Structure formats: C-alpha cells, structure tokens
C-alpha cells in the first residue's frame, strides 16, 4: 500500500487525466460562441446573427425555402439567435415567421424587424403586420428603418415597449452620409439599439458613432460587413495570410467578421446569406481569439492592398 512507485504512478496518472480535462475545457472555451451584453438590460446576445435583405426574399414553395430552412437550422444549432428583417425586404418577414414556426424555433430567436413608413396610423398598421408575419406576440427589437419619420414611429415603438409588446427600441441606416442624422438621434433620444454599416473597408463608424454608442449605452447591430459581397472581389483568389490561423480564421469571411467584432462597442454583426455553408462559416467567427489593434491593421492592409 505504501509502495512509492505506485504513488508516483498514481500521481502521474492523475496529472495526465487533469491535463486531458484541461485541454477539453480549453477546446470547449475556444468553440464557445462570443456574446455581448445589451447595455440597457445586461442581456447577453450571440455576436453573430443573420440578415435577411435579398437572401430571404424568396417564394412560398418548399424548393425555394429549403435553403432558408438550412440557414435557420445552422443558426439555432450554433446557439445564435439574432435574425434581422424588415417589411422593406419583400417576402423576408413572412419567410422568417414561417420557417421559424416550422422549426419550432420562434422562441429561440431574437427577432429584430423595422418600421419603414410615414404617419402614425400607417406605422401602427405596418408593425401589426410584422407581428402577424413573424407569428409572434412579442418582437424583441423594433427599429425605425433608415430614420423614416423617426419621431412619429419611435414614439409608437416606445409606447409598445412600455406595454410589453416590444422589448427594445432602435434606429437604423446603411449609409455613411446618414451618420450625422444617426448621431443626433443617438445623442438626444433614449434608444436601446442602433444599426449601422461597418466593415474593414468602410470604417467611418469608428470615428464617432461607435464611441458614442459605447458612451451612451446603446447596443450596435452591424450591417453590410461584406459590403454586400463587394469586399470579396478584393481578396478573391488570394490565399489566407499566414497570420489568419493566429486568430482562428479559416476563411476571408471570418477575418472580415472578426475585424468588426473586435471593436468593443459592436454587439452583433448580421451578414445576410441564403446558404447554410456560409452561415456556418460566418458563425465560426464568433469563437476563438479576436484580433488586437495590430492584427486589425493587418486586416485593413490586406483588404486595401488590391
């Protein structure tokens, strides 16, 4: 019982077992999806979601919707939840609602949509329609799309938030030339979210809007991280840089998304896609290390080099 060789062997076995457990825990941590807190509530939100503009604007047939079903399945399977849509995007709102119901996933999603019209009565009609299309009694985030009649619509959104029909209120735009208007609303109005365009190629939001969002406690949804796909034309056919592996990236999409996510003011990025493989690739950007300032400079250099 007191054989020193047995004690030494036992210690070695325990140490090996502990190391194996530590490696499994480290690997699990590496794969865990990044979340960011919504400043106004503290609720954690998965850092990569999906946009629906163009991608989800499909017909009603099973064949047309099959790719969307696969995208939504990939999203939910990864533990992500944010789906951003709008009545502006043709059939997208209805497709989101139908597919989510088909997958019994409605309650697992963070549903973000928008009001995109003028006048109080028309805004109410459109938002009621969004509830019907999304097949839900509560919408997580209602945003005033592109600041259209924002004073009128934001007033209704706030009232519905007080009633519990809407959880968060926000505003959106997708162009740099609208930043001054976004900034004014962010400074003067109590909003939970702002949605704006931001990428490794279009970095204007870093100057004022992202710091302002952080200062004002406003969550940030990022649209157009791939410049509607145009950014890929700059890197198409080029091998990944050797340093990509150091930040856990296996594709240019992951590099570009990690650039966006590395800014601490960004809550969630919502690239649009209708391909499950692309969705899984995008979601992988929300795990592993994020680039520091030096790495972010390398990403910019790589994108602007062509």
C-alpha positions as MATLAB code, in Angstrom:
seq = 'XXXXXXXXXXXXXXXXXXXXXXXXXXXXXXXXXXXXXXXXXXXXXXXXXXXXXXXXXXXXXXXXXXXXXXXXXXXXXXXXXXXXXXXXXXXXXXXXXXXXXXXXXXXXXXXXXXXXXXXXXXXXXXXXXXXXXXXXXXXXXXXXXXXXXXXXXXXXXXXXXXXXXXXXXXXXXXXXXXXXXXXXXXXXXXXXXXXXXXXXXXXXXXXXXXXXXXXXXXXXXXXXXXXXXXXXXXXXXXXXXXXXXXXXXXXXXXXXXXXXXXXXXXXXXXXXXXXXXXXXXXXXXXXXXXXXXXXXXXXXXXXXXX';
ca = [
       0.000    0.000    0.000;
       2.933    2.323    0.727;
       4.919    1.395   -2.392;
       6.492    4.701   -3.552;
       6.494    3.513   -7.140;
       2.719    3.045   -7.030;
       2.285    6.512   -5.507;
       4.436    8.028   -8.252;
       2.489    6.177  -10.942;
      -0.830    7.259   -9.436;
       0.264   10.893   -9.329;
       1.345   10.687  -12.971;
      -1.991    9.160  -13.978;
      -3.948   11.846  -12.111;
      -1.806   14.573  -13.652;
      -2.384   13.152  -17.133;
      -6.131   12.930  -16.514;
      -6.181   16.504  -15.247;
      -4.287   17.710  -18.302;
      -6.741   15.926  -20.599;
      -9.684   17.539  -18.833;
      -7.991   20.935  -19.004;
      -7.433   20.516  -22.743;
     -11.100   19.583  -23.273;
     -12.226   22.591  -21.246;
      -9.880   24.867  -23.207;
     -11.166   23.465  -26.501;
     -14.744   23.984  -25.358;
     -13.973   27.575  -24.388;
     -12.354   28.097  -27.790;
     -15.536   26.929  -29.550;
     -17.953   28.806  -27.300;
     -19.862   31.499  -29.131;
     -18.957   35.047  -28.222;
     -21.765   37.020  -26.623;
     -22.063   40.718  -25.932;
     -24.341   42.389  -23.403;
     -27.098   44.749  -24.426;
     -26.160   47.820  -22.365;
     -29.717   48.858  -21.478;
     -30.602   45.481  -19.953;
     -27.468   43.392  -19.478;
     -28.971   40.610  -21.605;
     -26.296   38.587  -23.425;
     -26.686   38.369  -27.199;
     -24.768   35.998  -29.505;
     -22.356   38.138  -31.502;
     -23.173   36.784  -34.984;
     -26.680   36.628  -36.423;
     -28.177   36.738  -39.883;
     -29.592   39.471  -42.072;
     -32.417   38.753  -44.497;
     -32.224   41.523  -47.108;
     -32.158   39.830  -50.507;
     -31.223   36.445  -49.064;
     -34.645   35.622  -47.588;
     -36.715   37.268  -50.309;
     -37.982   34.008  -51.779;
     -41.297   32.480  -52.780;
     -43.579   30.115  -50.913;
     -42.565   26.764  -52.433;
     -40.656   24.181  -50.423;
     -37.860   24.217  -53.006;
     -37.404   27.995  -52.728;
     -37.454   27.926  -48.947;
     -35.304   24.832  -48.397;
     -32.022   26.836  -48.309;
     -33.532   29.240  -45.763;
     -34.598   26.328  -43.572;
     -30.993   25.088  -43.621;
     -29.658   28.544  -42.749;
     -32.019   28.850  -39.785;
     -31.201   25.327  -38.633;
     -27.482   26.173  -38.693;
     -28.104   29.404  -36.772;
     -30.075   27.742  -33.990;
     -27.778   24.709  -33.797;
     -24.823   27.007  -33.134;
     -26.611   28.762  -30.290;
     -27.055   32.002  -32.236;
     -30.374   33.817  -32.292;
     -30.422   37.231  -33.980;
     -32.497   37.416  -37.175;
     -32.856   40.892  -38.634;
     -35.569   41.625  -41.188;
     -37.884   44.375  -42.433;
     -41.125   44.954  -44.333;
     -38.839   46.622  -46.882;
     -37.343   43.226  -47.761;
     -40.189   41.845  -49.856;
     -41.266   38.425  -48.560;
     -38.464   38.146  -45.965;
     -40.538   38.860  -42.843;
     -43.098   36.226  -43.754;
     -40.390   33.730  -44.652;
     -38.721   34.237  -41.267;
     -42.016   33.711  -39.469;
     -42.976   30.619  -41.463;
     -39.570   28.938  -41.248;
     -39.162   29.707  -37.546;
     -42.590   28.201  -36.855;
     -41.781   25.151  -38.984;
     -38.612   24.562  -36.973;
     -40.347   25.332  -33.645;
     -37.639   27.940  -33.214;
     -39.604   31.176  -32.753;
     -38.998   31.263  -29.009;
     -35.279   30.634  -29.506;
     -34.764   33.611  -31.796;
     -34.061   37.267  -31.139;
     -36.442   38.728  -33.727;
     -35.478   42.172  -34.993;
     -37.559   43.966  -37.574;
     -38.313   47.529  -38.597;
     -40.998   50.102  -39.257;
     -40.500   51.767  -42.620;
     -43.263   54.218  -43.400;
     -44.662   57.660  -42.589;
     -47.552   58.620  -40.333;
     -48.660   57.195  -37.004;
     -51.594   55.165  -38.318;
     -49.583   53.634  -41.141;
     -46.740   52.834  -38.758;
     -49.134   51.025  -36.433;
     -50.640   49.102  -39.368;
     -47.215   48.051  -40.612;
     -45.986   46.950  -37.195;
     -49.155   44.937  -36.581;
     -48.486   43.265  -39.923;
     -44.965   42.421  -38.766;
     -46.363   40.627  -35.719;
     -48.615   38.582  -37.977;
     -45.875   37.753  -40.463;
     -43.376   36.805  -37.766;
     -46.030   34.737  -35.979;
     -45.169   36.154  -32.593;
     -46.884   38.081  -29.819;
     -43.709   39.915  -28.868;
     -40.952   41.346  -31.039;
     -37.519   41.628  -29.487;
     -36.340   44.693  -31.375;
     -38.331   47.195  -33.438;
     -36.181   49.669  -35.351;
     -37.082   52.795  -37.271;
     -35.744   51.850  -40.687;
     -33.392   54.401  -42.251;
     -34.814   57.042  -39.877;
     -38.009   57.369  -41.944;
     -40.394   59.613  -39.949;
     -38.411   58.596  -36.910;
     -40.030   60.922  -34.361;
     -43.510   59.606  -35.097;
     -42.540   55.950  -35.317;
     -40.190   55.959  -32.331;
     -42.985   57.373  -30.192;
     -45.202   54.398  -31.022;
     -42.350   51.931  -30.587;
     -41.666   53.293  -27.107;
     -45.334   53.067  -26.169;
     -45.449   49.443  -27.282;
     -42.256   48.756  -25.373;
     -43.928   50.071  -22.224;
     -46.863   47.763  -22.929;
     -44.509   44.792  -23.295;
     -45.196   44.095  -26.973;
     -41.685   45.192  -27.943;
     -38.588   44.566  -25.843;
     -36.119   47.039  -27.370;
     -36.324   50.190  -29.497;
     -33.804   51.209  -32.125;
     -32.932   53.118  -35.288;
     -31.075   52.095  -38.434;
     -29.252   53.247  -41.508;
     -26.867   51.718  -44.015;
     -25.040   54.727  -45.477;
     -22.161   56.843  -44.202;
     -23.840   60.044  -45.379;
     -26.591   59.412  -42.792;
     -24.185   59.260  -39.849;
     -24.797   62.850  -38.802;
     -28.529   62.141  -38.502;
     -27.894   58.900  -36.623;
     -25.565   60.739  -34.264;
     -28.168   63.393  -33.494;
     -30.785   60.804  -32.541;
     -28.285   58.801  -30.517;
     -27.356   61.908  -28.543;
     -30.870   63.157  -27.896;
     -33.094   60.075  -27.647;
     -33.151   57.142  -25.199;
     -32.784   54.176  -27.574;
     -31.573   50.634  -26.951;
     -30.038   49.848  -30.347;
     -28.520   51.486  -33.366;
     -27.921   49.556  -36.580;
     -25.290   50.855  -38.987;
     -22.874   49.815  -41.716;
     -19.320   48.980  -40.729;
     -16.577   46.892  -42.306;
     -12.811   46.626  -42.673;
     -13.220   48.696  -45.826;
     -15.747   51.268  -44.561;
     -14.509   52.249  -41.129;
     -16.176   55.656  -40.680;
     -18.257   54.402  -37.752;
     -15.076   54.095  -35.692;
     -14.643   57.864  -35.633;
     -17.775   58.980  -33.809;
     -20.713   56.578  -33.817;
     -19.149   53.546  -32.161;
     -17.536   55.606  -29.379;
     -20.847   57.448  -28.922;
     -22.758   54.164  -28.685;
     -20.367   52.959  -26.007;
     -20.675   56.242  -24.109;
     -24.475   56.319  -24.318;
     -25.015   52.627  -23.547;
     -26.505   51.792  -26.949;
     -26.167   48.312  -28.440;
     -24.843   48.153  -32.003;
     -26.009   45.885  -34.805;
     -23.669   45.957  -37.798;
     -24.990   45.552  -41.329;
     -23.036   45.241  -44.598;
     -19.827   43.768  -43.064;
     -19.053   42.361  -46.519;
     -20.178   45.479  -48.424;
     -22.977   43.390  -49.998;
     -20.297   40.965  -51.172;
     -18.183   43.583  -52.950;
     -15.364   43.273  -50.429;
     -14.716   39.703  -51.547;
     -13.754   40.926  -55.014;
     -10.671   42.426  -53.389;
      -9.485   39.144  -51.895;
     -10.920   36.567  -54.303;
      -8.304   34.032  -55.350;
      -5.835   35.128  -52.693;
      -4.583   32.654  -50.115;
      -5.299   33.430  -46.480;
      -2.451   35.343  -44.832;
      -0.221   33.207  -42.576;
      -1.414   35.178  -39.557;
      -5.062   34.159  -40.104;
      -4.540   30.969  -38.093;
      -3.325   33.007  -35.119;
      -6.811   34.466  -34.716;
      -8.555   31.185  -35.517;
      -9.688   32.110  -39.036;
     -10.167   29.626  -41.854;
     -11.753   31.979  -44.392;
     -11.742   35.588  -45.511;
     -15.316   35.911  -44.229;
     -14.174   35.027  -40.727;
     -11.293   37.509  -40.920;
     -13.653   40.285  -42.005;
     -16.237   39.488  -39.346;
     -13.603   39.300  -36.618;
     -12.418   42.751  -37.642;
     -15.915   44.063  -36.899;
     -16.379   42.057  -33.713;
     -13.039   43.195  -32.331;
     -14.497   46.644  -31.724;
     -15.865   46.508  -28.167;
     -18.870   48.691  -28.996;
     -20.217   46.165  -31.507;
     -22.920   43.924  -30.061;
     -23.771   41.738  -33.043;
     -22.961   41.556  -36.753;
     -25.674   40.375  -39.166;
     -24.316   39.257  -42.547;
     -27.073   38.221  -44.942;
     -26.929   34.789  -46.524;
     -29.160   32.119  -48.037;
     -26.501   29.409  -47.894;
     -26.102   27.169  -44.862;
     -22.382   26.660  -45.524;
     -21.859   30.422  -45.471;
     -23.949   30.703  -42.294;
     -21.803   28.119  -40.518;
     -18.651   29.838  -41.736;
     -19.909   33.209  -40.502;
     -20.891   31.780  -37.116;
     -17.382   30.407  -36.621;
     -16.134   33.985  -36.444;
     -17.824   34.282  -33.051;
     -15.443   31.811  -31.424;
     -11.728   31.852  -30.746;
      -9.473   34.884  -30.323;
     -10.302   38.313  -31.704;
      -7.661   40.468  -33.413;
      -5.904   43.142  -31.421;
      -5.074   46.553  -32.845;
      -2.008   45.286  -34.694;
      -3.951   42.436  -36.270;
      -6.783   44.766  -37.236;
      -4.248   46.940  -39.048;
      -3.061   43.850  -40.944;
      -6.644   43.081  -41.981;
      -7.135   46.605  -43.305;
      -3.847   46.416  -45.157;
      -4.812   43.076  -46.701;
      -8.205   44.366  -47.864;
      -6.879   47.644  -49.213;
      -3.847   46.084  -50.898;
      -5.760   45.078  -54.030;
];
